[in-house]
């Protein structure tokens, strides 16, 4: 067998193994970690009660609490 091919396959298998280990063991480590990125706080959640959604025949608009338009989605009609 070609020596370069063996090196390439070894690197691929090590990378795939590391990826699978992270997928399997990552959630286990996040349970025991006090890291703020691993746990979700109710304070970090976005509240949608401050937004107003207005729909008409041509588009769907979303306004923030100050009345400024944040997002507008045009409806595609045939």
C-alpha positions in Angstrom: 0.0 0.0 0.0 1.1 3.5 -0.6 2.6 5.3 2.4 0.8 8.6 1.7 -2.5 6.8 1.4 -2.0 5.2 4.8 -1.3 8.6 6.4 -4.3 10.2 4.7 -6.6 7.4 5.9 -5.2 7.6 9.4 -5.9 11.3 9.6 -9.4 10.9 8.3 -10.2 8.1 10.8 -8.8 10.2 13.7 -10.8 13.2 12.7 -14.0 11.2 12.3 -13.4 9.6 15.7 -12.8 12.9 17.4 -16.0 14.3 15.8 -18.1 11.4 16.9 -16.7 11.5 20.5 -17.5 15.2 20.6 -21.1 14.5 19.5 -21.5 11.7 22.1 -19.6 13.2 25.0 -20.4 16.9 24.5 -23.9 16.8 26.0 -22.6 14.9 29.0 -19.9 17.5 29.7 -22.3 20.4 29.3 -24.5 19.0 32.1 -21.6 19.2 34.6 -20.2 22.5 33.4 -21.2 25.9 35.0 -20.5 27.6 31.7 -23.2 30.2 30.8 -23.1 29.1 27.1 -24.0 25.5 28.0 -27.1 26.3 30.1 -30.0 28.5 29.1 -31.4 31.1 31.4 -34.9 32.4 31.3 -33.4 35.9 31.3 -31.6 35.2 28.0 -34.8 34.2 26.2 -36.4 36.7 23.8 -39.9 37.9 24.7 -42.1 38.5 21.6 -44.8 40.3 23.5 -43.1 43.6 22.6 -43.6 43.0 18.9 -46.7 43.6 16.8 -47.4 41.6 13.6 -49.5 43.3 10.9 -50.7 41.3 7.9 -52.4 42.7 4.8 -52.9 41.5 1.2 -49.4 42.4 0.0 -47.1 41.8 2.9 -46.5 40.8 6.5 -44.9 43.5 8.7 -43.4 43.2 12.2 -43.1 46.3 14.4 -41.2 46.8 17.7 -42.5 48.4 20.9 -41.6 51.9 19.6 -43.6 51.5 16.5 -40.7 51.2 14.1 -40.9 48.5 11.4 -38.3 45.8 12.0 -39.1 43.3 9.2 -41.3 43.2 6.2 -42.1 40.1 4.2 -43.7 40.4 0.8 -46.3 37.8 -0.2 -45.8 36.2 -3.5 -49.0 36.0 -5.3 -49.7 34.2 -8.6 
